[in-house]
Amino acid sequence: MRLRRQRRVQNAATLGLVILGPVLAILTLLLLGPLDQGASSVWLRAVLLADLVYVLMVASLVLMRVAQMIAARRRKSAGSRLHLRLTGVFAVIALVPAVTVAVFAGLTVNTGLEGWFSDRVRSVVGTSLEVAETYTAEHRADLIEDGEALASYLNLARNQSFFLSDGDVRRVLTAGQTQVQRGLKEAYVIDSSGTIRARGEGSYLFDYEQPSEDDLTRANAGETVLIEDWVNNEFRALVRLSAYVDRYLLISRGVDGTFLNLLDETQATARFYQQLENERGRILFEFGLLYIGFAVILILASIWLGLWFAERLSRPIGRLAGAAQRVGAGDMDVRVIEEEGDDEIAVLGRMFNQMTRQLKRQRSTLLAKNQQIEERQRLFDSVLGSVTSGVVGVDAEGQIEFLNRSAQRILDLDGEGALALPLPAAVPEFGALFERLSTTDVEAAQGEVRLSRNGAMENLLVRMAMRRGDEGELDGYVVAFDDVTDLVSAQRMAAWGDVARRIAHEIKNPLTPIQLSAERIRRKFAPKVGDDSDALEQLTDVIVRQTNDLRRIVDEFSKFARMPEPDRRDADIVTLVRDAVVLQEAGQPEVTITGDLPDGAMMAEVDATMISQALTNLIKNAGEATETYRQEHDADGYAPTVRVSLNRDGASALIRIADNGIGLPEDRARLFEPYVTTRDKGTGLGLPIVKKIIEEHGGTLALLDAPQFEGNSHVGAMAEIRLPLMTDVAKPPETPVAAQ
């Protein structure tokens, strides 16, 4: 209610201020026009002061409101753009008619003034002035001519008779005065003091007007001085008589006073006309200034009215827009002020509040249900995400719907990219098992699948089952699988260990009698066979050599089957790695072997002999891999290289042995099985023994792709060993044991 009362007061003040503008303009026009108040009128000054105060006040209010609108637009307030546009439209509507009328009024006044200052009026005024001036000039010229002629006559008489008295001069003056055709009113001969020395006919003392000293000075200088006496309606001429000493001729002639008054009026009228013509621009400027003053008052009133109306129109729309933005951001508690009345804007505000109340109720219901769904989903995701087995959800058409983290890791799939893909397309290895399940009547299927990802072969135990709805319809399938690669490898290693023990037991015992019998045959029967002794020697050597090879193989099996317990002692891993590198540098001179080892010690509790054996075997295998690559590819410029590095990784020592050789096969996990080798001369027992040594020390051994070496286009192999280090720094051993 307080806000509404405040708005009513603001609306009344705005309307009063708008009405006051035209009232002041009309009052000013009345005082300047019909009431004919002068510039010194108190009422006119008061009204003009009120006009100035009104203009300044409304202009300040308009500028302040425009600044507020611009600031609101910069803040991107709701409704500010509409408010600014409406204000601009109203301002243009107010300015365009005012400017148009101003231009039209200026052209109209200018056209009216053109009629006043036309060539015909200018010609009439000029002709009247010219006639009057011609009459005056003619009288002046005649008087000057008569004065000079009479002076010449007196000078001639003086030259003819040197001795002339004042009486003689008077007779000569009277005679000369009668000879002037136009007639002279008076004629005097005076001296420089203005005293009359002789008078002509009709020249009386009471009519004499003594010349001024300035007139006498000018006449003495030889000038014919013309004296205009407008009071007595006569012109006088003063001429110095050059033949006389200190004598001047003063004559006068009467002029028509009425004509002279007309001449004065004509000149005054001409000067006034010229003044008006010269001030024509000022008149236009004053008229325009007066119009601009009235226009400014009315325009400011119109703009203020437009601002008030634009604010009244845009304010509820802006509130609706701001409230809609808050609703879009999720605030359902927002409400707009409901305007009074039953117009569209008021109805829109009420409907908006009703809509937000309904949306809030619906949103609360949806949030409650969504929270339940999210809790179930979080439980489902937590359970599936925590299991180590891979789980894949498939719809009835075979499209993937869900993948847990283990499935993404094992199958090397992008969780988002694999969704909506058919299961056989995403994992081709599952295709046969899924086809058997989807085309038969069985509810579940199980099988072992070999999967190759990132150059590694994995063994997966896959189980597939159907998902059915409440009414028994098919909703989809569930695929669960486990990585049993390590389990299969352990089973094979256990089987090979049992086989190795049996082979060592069954084969090793007969080897010595066979070898001894072959040697006795060679010694006993070689002299007796004669020419066949060489053949006998050769055959017995073959038996002995093959027996030794078989014994070596049996010894390797024995080592694999009966790996002795490590004799753990404190040893420096850095020293062991450095000794293995130096040993292989001497044993493989054709291969470049480099070591990147730290300066300090890395102490670990290990069997130095067994670790040295494992390191030596791995570096040797790396060098042989480069030899195999050179034999198979015959690459020009190929430089066989083995790089050995040792770094501390937390509480473990990380040893990397990388080469640029032949690389690893796809099923690299089988390299750790006995009798699996990539070389023709290998026994296939080296890597299983090395892996067993590393695992006996609590470490791990992994075969990875090596980084691409500079200048090579292929990728070699890299063995990565992790060995646990001692938690407390121990003293290095006095005599480090190196591999032999």
LOMARPA-166720 format. One line per field, with one value per residue (C-alpha): residue number from 1; z, y, x. Coordinates in nm, 3 decimals, padded with zeros to 5 digits. Layout:
num	c(NUM,...)
pz	c(Z,...)
py	c(Y,...)
px	c(X,...)
END
This chain:
num	c(1,2,3,4,5,6,7,8,9,10,11,12,13,14,15,16,17,18,19,20,21,22,23,24,25,26,27,28,29,30,31,32,33,34,35,36,37,38,39,40,41,42,43,44,45,46,47,48,49,50,51,52,53,54,55,56,57,58,59,60,61,62,63,64,65,66,67,68,69,70,71,72,73,74,75,76,77,78,79,80,81,82,83,84,85,86,87,88,89,90,91,92,93,94,95,96,97,98,99,100,101,102,103,104,105,106,107,108,109,110,111,112,113,114,115,116,117,118,119,120,121,122,123,124,125,126,127,128,129,130,131,132,133,134,135,136,137,138,139,140,141,142,143,144,145,146,147,148,149,150,151,152,153,154,155,156,157,158,159,160,161,162,163,164,165,166,167,168,169,170,171,172,173,174,175,176,177,178,179,180,181,182,183,184,185,186,187,188,189,190,191,192,193,194,195,196,197,198,199,200,201,202,203,204,205,206,207,208,209,210,211,212,213,214,215,216,217,218,219,220,221,222,223,224,225,226,227,228,229,230,231,232,233,234,235,236,237,238,239,240,241,242,243,244,245,246,247,248,249,250,251,252,253,254,255,256,257,258,259,260,261,262,263,264,265,266,267,268,269,270,271,272,273,274,275,276,277,278,279,280,281,282,283,284,285,286,287,288,289,290,291,292,293,294,295,296,297,298,299,300,301,302,303,304,305,306,307,308,309,310,311,312,313,314,315,316,317,318,319,320,321,322,323,324,325,326,327,328,329,330,331,332,333,334,335,336,337,338,339,340,341,342,343,344,345,346,347,348,349,350,351,352,353,354,355,356,357,358,359,360,361,362,363,364,365,366,367,368,369,370,371,372,373,374,375,376,377,378,379,380,381,382,383,384,385,386,387,388,389,390,391,392,393,394,395,396,397,398,399,400,401,402,403,404,405,406,407,408,409,410,411,412,413,414,415,416,417,418,419,420,421,422,423,424,425,426,427,428,429,430,431,432,433,434,435,436,437,438,439,440,441,442,443,444,445,446,447,448,449,450,451,452,453,454,455,456,457,458,459,460,461,462,463,464,465,466,467,468,469,470,471,472,473,474,475,476,477,478,479,480,481,482,483,484,485,486,487,488,489,490,491,492,493,494,495,496,497,498,499,500,501,502,503,504,505,506,507,508,509,510,511,512,513,514,515,516,517,518,519,520,521,522,523,524,525,526,527,528,529,530,531,532,533,534,535,536,537,538,539,540,541,542,543,544,545,546,547,548,549,550,551,552,553,554,555,556,557,558,559,560,561,562,563,564,565,566,567,568,569,570,571,572,573,574,575,576,577,578,579,580,581,582,583,584,585,586,587,588,589,590,591,592,593,594,595,596,597,598,599,600,601,602,603,604,605,606,607,608,609,610,611,612,613,614,615,616,617,618,619,620,621,622,623,624,625,626,627,628,629,630,631,632,633,634,635,636,637,638,639,640,641,642,643,644,645,646,647,648,649,650,651,652,653,654,655,656,657,658,659,660,661,662,663,664,665,666,667,668,669,670,671,672,673,674,675,676,677,678,679,680,681,682,683,684,685,686,687,688,689,690,691,692,693,694,695,696,697,698,699,700,701,702,703,704,705,706,707,708,709,710,711,712,713,714,715,716,717,718,719,720,721,722,723,724,725,726,727,728,729,730,731,732,733,734,735,736,737,738,739,740)
pz	c(00.000,00.078,-00.265,-00.433,-00.246,-00.346,-00.709,-00.696,-00.563,-00.833,-01.105,-00.982,-00.965,-01.314,-01.465,-01.284,-01.413,-01.768,-01.756,-01.612,-01.929,-02.174,-01.912,-01.882,-02.260,-02.310,-02.027,-02.174,-02.517,-02.371,-02.188,-02.500,-02.735,-02.649,-02.301,-02.450,-02.137,-02.180,-02.107,-01.768,-01.664,-01.333,-01.454,-01.770,-01.574,-01.323,-01.599,-01.783,-01.456,-01.402,-01.759,-01.689,-01.360,-01.529,-01.814,-01.579,-01.346,-01.618,-01.806,-01.486,-01.422,-01.781,-01.774,-01.439,-01.568,-01.888,-01.682,-01.467,-01.777,-01.927,-01.599,-01.581,-01.940,-01.865,-01.568,-01.806,-01.571,-01.666,-01.879,-01.931,-02.305,-02.352,-02.131,-02.336,-02.665,-02.555,-02.429,-02.760,-02.952,-02.739,-02.767,-03.146,-03.154,-02.953,-03.143,-03.503,-03.504,-03.312,-03.553,-03.852,-03.722,-03.643,-03.998,-04.142,-03.913,-04.003,-04.374,-04.326,-04.136,-04.386,-04.671,-04.494,-04.443,-04.808,-04.891,-04.669,-04.824,-05.186,-05.471,-05.535,-05.176,-05.170,-05.501,-05.375,-05.055,-05.242,-05.506,-05.242,-05.060,-05.386,-05.487,-05.152,-05.157,-05.517,-05.420,-05.126,-05.332,-05.602,-05.350,-05.206,-05.547,-05.662,-05.345,-05.366,-05.735,-05.663,-05.372,-05.574,-05.869,-05.643,-05.474,-05.814,-05.906,-05.588,-05.639,-05.999,-05.882,-05.628,-05.888,-06.118,-05.846,-05.574,-05.344,-05.255,-04.941,-04.757,-04.925,-05.264,-05.166,-05.069,-05.412,-05.586,-05.362,-05.437,-05.808,-05.803,-05.591,-05.853,-06.126,-05.960,-06.155,-05.873,-05.628,-05.288,-04.966,-04.801,-04.885,-04.639,-04.646,-04.304,-04.152,-03.953,-03.632,-03.787,-03.806,-04.105,-04.334,-04.611,-04.667,-04.990,-05.087,-04.844,-04.594,-04.249,-03.927,-03.735,-03.989,-03.966,-03.826,-03.742,-03.869,-03.624,-03.582,-03.740,-04.047,-04.074,-04.037,-04.313,-04.538,-04.470,-04.591,-04.934,-04.887,-04.978,-04.653,-04.678,-04.361,-04.336,-04.103,-04.077,-03.801,-04.018,-04.341,-04.520,-04.653,-04.616,-04.801,-04.668,-04.917,-04.848,-05.076,-05.195,-05.337,-05.003,-04.669,-04.401,-04.591,-04.637,-04.839,-04.658,-04.863,-04.783,-04.968,-04.823,-04.873,-04.834,-04.473,-04.557,-04.818,-04.576,-04.314,-04.578,-04.657,-04.290,-04.267,-04.589,-04.459,-04.124,-04.302,-04.529,-04.232,-04.046,-04.353,-04.385,-04.014,-04.047,-04.350,-04.168,-03.863,-04.066,-03.946,-03.586,-03.617,-03.752,-03.474,-03.204,-03.348,-03.367,-03.014,-02.887,-03.067,-02.939,-02.585,-02.623,-02.801,-02.530,-02.262,-02.453,-02.570,-02.219,-02.091,-02.368,-02.304,-01.932,-02.005,-02.243,-01.979,-01.723,-01.963,-02.078,-01.718,-01.635,-01.932,-01.904,-01.525,-01.496,-01.813,-01.673,-01.345,-01.539,-01.743,-01.430,-01.253,-01.559,-01.552,-01.185,-01.258,-01.539,-01.288,-01.057,-00.811,-00.784,-00.486,-00.695,-00.719,-00.911,-00.783,-00.914,-01.078,-01.013,-01.287,-01.534,-01.831,-01.998,-01.796,-01.462,-01.574,-01.692,-01.350,-01.169,-01.409,-01.371,-00.992,-01.029,-01.272,-01.038,-00.749,-00.963,-01.089,-00.733,-00.630,-00.935,-00.889,-00.527,-00.633,-00.912,-00.684,-00.429,-00.694,-00.857,-00.522,-00.477,-00.826,-00.768,-00.441,-00.612,-00.903,-00.669,-00.489,-00.820,-00.955,-00.629,-00.627,-00.994,-00.986,-00.690,-00.826,-01.008,-01.265,-01.583,-01.624,-01.946,-01.983,-02.328,-02.445,-02.634,-02.972,-02.861,-02.804,-02.511,-02.234,-01.942,-01.873,-01.529,-01.469,-01.471,-01.808,-01.956,-01.826,-01.934,-02.276,-02.333,-02.425,-02.391,-02.158,-02.356,-02.701,-02.659,-02.555,-02.817,-03.009,-03.083,-02.850,-03.136,-03.294,-02.970,-02.858,-03.159,-02.935,-02.755,-03.084,-03.107,-02.745,-02.771,-03.095,-02.932,-02.640,-02.853,-03.110,-02.876,-02.593,-02.321,-02.049,-01.992,-02.170,-02.048,-02.219,-02.215,-02.457,-02.557,-02.593,-02.747,-02.630,-02.653,-02.771,-02.477,-02.485,-02.200,-02.103,-02.000,-01.840,-01.987,-01.856,-02.040,-01.917,-02.027,-01.844,-01.828,-01.710,-01.460,-01.719,-01.855,-02.165,-02.280,-02.157,-02.254,-02.153,-01.881,-01.966,-01.679,-01.722,-01.524,-01.630,-01.559,-01.740,-01.421,-01.303,-01.630,-01.625,-01.266,-01.354,-01.649,-01.439,-01.175,-01.444,-01.596,-01.254,-01.198,-01.548,-01.490,-01.169,-01.340,-01.642,-01.417,-01.218,-01.510,-01.757,-01.550,-01.398,-01.733,-01.879,-01.692,-01.789,-02.149,-02.159,-01.984,-02.216,-02.525,-02.397,-02.320,-02.666,-02.821,-02.618,-02.652,-03.006,-03.188,-03.236,-03.350,-03.625,-03.835,-04.115,-03.944,-03.636,-03.753,-03.803,-03.460,-03.305,-03.474,-03.365,-03.004,-02.997,-03.115,-02.834,-02.572,-02.704,-02.719,-02.374,-02.241,-02.414,-02.266,-01.921,-01.962,-02.048,-01.751,-01.527,-01.651,-01.572,-01.231,-01.165,-01.277,-01.073,-00.761,-00.737,-00.417,-00.147,-00.186,00.055,00.140,00.243,00.224,-00.127,-00.338,-00.639,-00.819,-00.791,-00.912,-01.218,-01.298,-01.277,-01.506,-01.762,-01.756,-01.793,-02.097,-02.256,-02.261,-02.373,-02.655,-02.807,-03.123,-02.917,-02.762,-02.399,-02.194,-01.827,-01.669,-01.300,-00.995,-00.799,-00.455,-00.320,-00.325,-00.055,-00.071,00.106,-00.185,-00.302,-00.501,-00.703,-00.814,-00.895,-01.093,-01.282,-01.365,-01.478,-01.687,-01.852,-01.939,-02.081,-02.279,-02.420,-02.520,-02.710,-02.882,-02.984,-03.168,-03.342,-03.452,-03.591,-03.788,-03.936,-04.039,-04.172,-04.291,-04.221,-04.341,-04.071,-03.796,-03.464,-03.208,-02.873,-02.523,-02.262,-01.893,-01.639,-01.263,-01.068,-00.730,-00.749,-00.399,-00.187,-00.493,-00.734,-01.095,-01.346,-01.719,-01.987,-02.332,-02.677,-03.041,-03.141,-03.285,-03.027,-02.847,-02.988,-02.935,-02.677,-02.460,-02.145,-02.279,-02.286,-01.915,-01.981,-02.018,-02.369,-02.521,-02.703,-03.004,-03.086,-03.272,-03.024,-02.705,-02.447,-02.335,-01.967,-01.919,-01.874,-01.651,-01.424,-01.419,-01.340,-01.060,-00.915,-00.918,-00.763,-00.493,-00.394,-00.372,-00.700,-01.036,-01.393,-01.693,-02.065,-02.243,-02.572,-02.557,-02.651,-03.013,-03.038,-03.242,-03.606,-03.582,-03.736,-03.524,-03.155,-02.952,-02.619,-02.262,-01.942,-01.634,-01.293,-00.957,-00.643,-00.291,-00.122,00.244,00.452,00.659,00.493,00.552,00.517,00.176,00.170,00.186,-00.113,-00.372,-00.550,-00.928,-01.169,-01.307)
py	c(00.000,00.236,00.164,00.235,00.564,00.661,00.584,00.795,01.091,01.040,01.020,01.340,01.525,01.408,01.517,01.854,01.912,01.822,02.058,02.341,02.353,02.457,02.696,02.879,02.890,03.042,03.294,03.405,03.446,03.660,03.887,03.934,03.979,04.091,04.222,04.411,04.404,04.582,04.437,04.611,04.458,04.271,04.016,03.939,03.895,03.668,03.451,03.430,03.333,03.067,02.942,02.915,02.731,02.497,02.419,02.353,02.138,01.925,01.895,01.776,01.523,01.398,01.365,01.189,00.946,00.881,00.814,00.569,00.391,00.365,00.231,-00.023,-00.128,-00.177,-00.392,-00.580,-00.531,-00.687,-00.452,-00.201,-00.264,-00.212,00.098,00.246,00.171,00.320,00.631,00.668,00.631,00.892,01.130,01.097,01.150,01.470,01.601,01.534,01.753,02.029,02.032,02.019,02.312,02.505,02.464,02.555,02.861,02.979,02.949,03.128,03.423,03.446,03.455,03.732,03.936,03.889,04.081,04.370,04.390,04.334,04.520,04.738,04.867,04.918,05.112,05.341,05.427,05.484,05.704,05.924,05.972,06.042,06.312,06.486,06.471,06.598,06.902,06.978,06.927,07.155,07.435,07.385,07.389,07.701,07.892,07.798,07.897,08.233,08.304,08.232,08.444,08.744,08.710,08.713,09.026,09.207,09.093,09.225,09.563,09.578,09.496,09.769,10.038,09.986,10.244,10.140,10.257,10.062,10.272,10.184,09.822,09.852,09.989,09.720,09.453,09.585,09.595,09.242,09.112,09.229,09.048,08.705,08.535,08.318,08.604,08.627,08.699,08.874,08.973,09.100,09.188,09.112,09.094,08.810,08.928,08.895,09.274,09.387,09.619,09.649,09.535,09.462,09.538,09.393,09.298,09.411,09.405,09.217,08.932,08.894,08.563,08.585,08.289,08.076,08.087,07.743,07.862,08.167,07.946,07.715,08.010,08.166,07.840,07.900,07.678,07.795,07.720,07.623,07.685,07.509,07.686,07.451,07.666,07.980,07.782,07.923,07.828,08.064,08.064,08.216,08.301,08.486,08.785,08.730,09.084,09.243,09.237,09.061,09.061,08.781,08.757,08.614,08.550,08.366,08.217,08.094,07.733,07.575,07.447,07.199,07.036,07.024,06.853,06.599,06.551,06.480,06.233,06.065,06.029,05.898,05.652,05.538,05.494,05.294,05.078,05.015,04.939,04.684,04.533,04.512,04.359,04.111,03.820,03.934,03.947,03.593,03.485,03.648,03.490,03.153,03.192,03.273,02.973,02.750,02.864,02.772,02.449,02.350,02.394,02.188,01.926,01.875,01.842,01.590,01.392,01.384,01.262,01.001,00.886,00.856,00.662,00.440,00.362,00.294,00.056,-00.113,-00.149,-00.437,-00.598,-00.573,-00.727,-01.010,-01.063,-01.063,-01.300,-01.528,-01.536,-01.633,-01.901,-02.027,-02.041,-02.256,-02.002,-02.094,-01.864,-01.547,-01.333,-01.014,-00.713,-00.735,-00.409,-00.258,-00.270,-00.529,-00.453,-00.712,-00.631,-00.662,-00.990,-01.115,-01.046,-01.236,-01.530,-01.537,-01.564,-01.842,-02.024,-02.005,-02.145,-02.441,-02.494,-02.494,-02.766,-02.978,-02.923,-03.034,-03.356,-03.416,-03.345,-03.595,-03.865,-03.771,-03.793,-04.147,-04.240,-04.079,-04.265,-04.594,-04.498,-04.403,-04.737,-04.919,-04.730,-04.770,-05.145,-05.196,-04.947,-05.119,-05.472,-05.582,-05.774,-05.603,-05.549,-05.440,-05.366,-05.435,-05.359,-05.601,-05.487,-05.551,-05.185,-05.107,-04.913,-04.929,-04.989,-04.997,-04.874,-05.223,-05.298,-04.974,-05.053,-05.418,-05.363,-05.027,-04.853,-04.492,-04.489,-04.220,-04.325,-04.689,-04.620,-04.703,-04.917,-05.281,-05.517,-05.721,-05.398,-05.260,-05.596,-05.833,-06.110,-06.128,-06.165,-06.544,-06.590,-06.315,-06.460,-06.801,-06.649,-06.432,-06.701,-06.993,-07.055,-07.066,-06.800,-06.776,-06.858,-06.880,-06.912,-06.816,-06.540,-06.427,-06.047,-05.842,-05.477,-05.235,-05.510,-05.739,-06.065,-06.120,-06.420,-06.333,-06.558,-06.420,-06.486,-06.355,-06.369,-06.229,-05.951,-05.984,-05.745,-05.793,-05.966,-06.183,-05.979,-05.942,-05.613,-05.683,-05.869,-05.853,-05.934,-06.001,-06.101,-06.138,-06.107,-06.454,-06.395,-06.410,-06.714,-06.899,-06.800,-06.922,-07.249,-07.296,-07.206,-07.457,-07.721,-07.646,-07.662,-08.009,-08.116,-07.974,-08.172,-08.494,-08.433,-08.354,-08.669,-08.905,-08.778,-08.661,-09.005,-09.192,-08.912,-09.003,-09.376,-09.285,-09.041,-09.286,-09.572,-09.359,-09.262,-09.630,-09.738,-09.474,-09.579,-09.956,-10.002,-09.718,-09.912,-10.222,-10.083,-09.970,-09.743,-09.680,-09.533,-09.177,-09.250,-09.412,-09.112,-08.876,-09.074,-09.102,-08.726,-08.662,-08.880,-08.704,-08.354,-08.421,-08.574,-08.252,-08.039,-08.252,-08.220,-07.841,-07.837,-08.059,-07.826,-07.529,-07.720,-07.797,-07.434,-07.341,-07.617,-07.584,-07.211,-07.172,-06.932,-06.589,-06.519,-06.164,-05.913,-05.539,-05.442,-05.126,-05.158,-04.884,-05.090,-05.408,-05.234,-05.062,-05.396,-05.567,-05.286,-05.301,-05.681,-05.670,-05.385,-05.619,-05.921,-05.738,-05.489,-05.450,-05.309,-04.960,-05.004,-04.687,-04.648,-04.359,-04.417,-04.189,-04.083,-04.186,-04.533,-04.722,-04.985,-05.294,-05.632,-05.873,-06.170,-05.985,-06.293,-06.367,-05.999,-05.969,-06.286,-06.144,-05.806,-05.972,-06.199,-05.907,-05.689,-05.986,-06.054,-05.688,-05.704,-06.027,-05.861,-05.590,-05.861,-06.036,-05.708,-05.645,-05.997,-05.978,-05.622,-05.542,-05.170,-04.926,-04.697,-04.903,-04.865,-05.135,-04.964,-05.071,-04.805,-04.890,-04.643,-04.652,-04.414,-04.398,-04.423,-04.373,-04.669,-04.873,-04.881,-04.856,-05.022,-04.987,-05.182,-05.056,-05.154,-05.076,-05.439,-05.668,-05.576,-05.788,-06.026,-05.962,-06.238,-06.110,-06.275,-06.619,-06.509,-06.586,-06.950,-07.215,-07.303,-06.994,-06.792,-06.560,-06.677,-06.995,-07.081,-06.988,-07.240,-07.033,-07.061,-06.731,-06.498,-06.740,-06.770,-06.390,-06.332,-06.588,-06.421,-06.075,-06.204,-06.392,-06.051,-05.892,-05.703,-05.705,-05.755,-05.618,-05.631,-05.308,-05.131,-04.916,-04.547,-04.488,-04.418,-04.128,-04.221,-04.536,-04.594,-04.898,-04.961,-05.199,-05.375,-05.253,-05.456,-05.264,-05.395,-05.266,-05.371,-05.258,-05.045,-05.042,-04.796,-04.699,-04.603,-04.881,-04.900,-05.021,-05.362,-05.376,-05.611,-05.578,-05.903,-05.884,-06.132,-06.381)
px	c(00.000,00.286,00.432,00.101,00.058,00.409,00.329,00.012,00.212,00.477,00.213,00.041,00.375,00.468,00.136,00.155,00.506,00.397,00.094,00.307,00.520,00.244,00.101,00.434,00.474,00.125,00.178,00.512,00.355,00.074,00.317,00.529,00.230,-00.122,-00.038,00.262,00.478,00.810,01.149,01.148,00.816,00.830,00.573,00.772,01.093,00.920,00.772,01.106,01.277,01.008,01.072,01.446,01.392,01.143,01.383,01.675,01.466,01.306,01.636,01.808,01.531,01.548,01.928,01.914,01.651,01.847,02.162,01.966,01.836,02.187,02.325,02.043,02.111,02.479,02.383,02.152,01.860,01.530,01.319,01.603,01.620,01.245,01.254,01.537,01.364,01.031,01.209,01.388,01.061,00.885,01.180,01.178,00.802,00.847,01.148,01.048,00.732,00.912,01.205,00.967,00.761,01.081,01.206,00.866,00.832,01.180,01.105,00.771,00.923,01.204,00.950,00.753,01.068,01.155,00.834,00.945,01.287,01.194,01.364,01.054,01.037,01.409,01.387,01.108,01.292,01.614,01.448,01.279,01.603,01.782,01.529,01.559,01.933,01.942,01.733,01.960,02.273,02.140,02.079,02.427,02.594,02.405,02.488,02.856,02.863,02.696,02.927,03.238,03.108,03.028,03.369,03.538,03.343,03.457,03.818,03.808,03.683,03.965,04.222,04.090,04.089,04.341,04.192,03.837,03.665,03.398,03.131,03.277,03.278,02.911,02.819,03.017,02.853,02.504,02.578,02.714,02.421,02.173,02.362,02.320,02.039,01.900,01.887,02.044,01.866,02.163,02.523,02.785,03.157,03.305,03.652,03.811,03.646,03.300,03.241,03.036,03.233,02.979,02.616,02.437,02.083,01.825,02.090,01.997,02.189,01.919,01.930,02.305,02.431,02.800,03.007,03.196,03.572,03.597,03.407,03.640,03.948,03.828,03.745,04.088,04.238,04.075,03.765,03.418,03.237,02.867,02.664,02.323,02.081,01.780,01.627,01.603,01.540,01.844,02.186,02.489,02.821,03.148,03.429,03.760,03.823,04.177,04.220,04.140,04.314,04.117,03.788,03.530,03.211,02.904,02.589,02.264,01.965,01.633,01.509,01.162,01.126,00.849,01.065,01.352,01.130,01.027,01.393,01.463,01.176,01.287,01.640,01.515,01.288,01.571,01.805,01.537,01.480,01.855,01.876,01.596,01.762,02.096,01.927,01.728,01.943,01.915,01.536,01.532,01.770,01.556,01.243,01.413,01.551,01.203,01.059,01.340,01.265,00.899,00.991,01.243,00.978,00.722,00.974,01.111,00.756,00.680,00.999,00.932,00.580,00.725,00.976,00.699,00.480,00.771,00.859,00.496,00.476,00.816,00.832,00.580,00.717,01.071,00.958,00.797,01.115,01.334,01.098,01.096,01.478,01.474,01.216,01.439,01.725,01.511,01.368,01.002,00.937,00.957,00.642,00.573,00.378,00.025,-00.083,-00.423,-00.682,-00.800,-00.576,-00.356,-00.044,-00.225,-00.385,-00.045,00.109,-00.165,-00.145,00.234,00.209,-00.048,00.179,00.483,00.277,00.170,00.524,00.655,00.412,00.492,00.864,00.851,00.680,00.931,01.226,01.103,01.065,01.392,01.570,01.443,01.558,01.897,01.945,01.869,02.093,02.379,02.344,02.337,02.638,02.828,02.776,02.858,03.144,03.308,03.311,03.624,03.423,03.316,02.941,02.771,02.401,02.250,01.895,01.670,01.813,02.170,02.263,02.494,02.315,02.557,02.926,03.083,03.438,03.590,03.429,03.562,03.911,03.922,03.760,03.940,03.613,03.502,03.200,03.016,03.132,03.036,02.678,02.412,02.663,02.577,02.763,02.920,03.047,03.194,03.343,03.369,03.508,03.170,02.980,02.966,02.858,02.594,02.457,02.423,02.233,02.003,01.917,01.852,01.608,01.874,01.853,02.230,02.554,02.917,03.252,03.619,03.718,04.067,04.078,04.356,04.379,04.672,04.904,04.821,04.628,04.381,04.173,03.816,03.557,03.230,02.880,02.569,02.210,01.874,01.688,01.313,01.043,00.765,00.547,00.826,00.901,01.262,01.413,01.771,02.084,02.348,02.710,02.950,03.314,03.635,03.997,04.141,04.470,04.676,04.480,04.539,04.904,04.940,04.772,05.005,05.307,05.199,05.147,05.484,05.647,05.503,05.611,05.959,06.000,05.889,06.117,06.412,06.348,06.283,06.543,06.836,06.918,06.984,07.198,07.521,07.518,07.447,07.737,07.976,07.873,07.935,08.280,08.371,08.255,08.477,08.781,08.731,08.614,08.787,09.116,08.931,08.713,09.007,08.895,08.562,08.729,08.663,08.296,08.281,08.456,08.211,07.906,08.017,08.089,07.735,07.601,07.814,07.728,07.358,07.373,07.531,07.267,06.995,07.156,07.165,06.796,06.719,06.921,06.714,06.397,06.536,06.606,06.253,06.091,06.303,06.383,06.588,06.476,06.645,06.927,06.815,07.076,07.113,07.228,07.251,07.024,07.220,07.540,07.367,07.222,07.554,07.745,07.491,07.524,07.907,07.900,07.670,07.865,08.165,07.959,07.771,08.015,07.805,07.510,07.509,07.407,07.350,07.265,07.077,07.143,07.116,07.423,07.297,07.232,06.902,06.914,06.695,06.686,06.743,06.946,07.211,07.307,06.952,06.873,07.197,07.104,06.761,06.902,07.170,06.916,06.686,06.966,07.096,06.747,06.720,07.048,06.943,06.614,06.810,07.017,06.696,06.556,06.876,06.868,06.502,06.488,06.841,06.776,07.041,07.172,07.014,07.199,07.109,07.056,06.958,06.873,06.871,06.728,06.676,06.454,06.288,05.909,05.777,05.888,05.995,06.285,06.169,06.403,06.333,06.524,06.419,06.548,06.480,06.466,06.199,05.936,05.676,05.415,05.046,05.007,05.290,05.152,05.258,05.622,05.636,05.537,05.812,05.918,05.757,06.023,06.056,06.411,06.510,06.788,06.605,06.489,06.191,06.287,06.475,06.177,05.979,06.283,06.333,05.966,05.981,06.295,06.132,05.809,06.005,06.148,05.801,05.836,05.664,05.780,05.587,05.661,05.557,05.612,05.923,05.914,06.009,06.383,06.518,06.571,06.356,06.014,05.928,05.869,06.082,06.022,06.066,06.090,05.968,06.078,05.956,06.141,06.051,06.317,06.411,06.212,06.520,06.842,07.088,07.463,07.575,07.734,08.110,08.144,07.864,07.797,07.774,07.624,07.869)
END
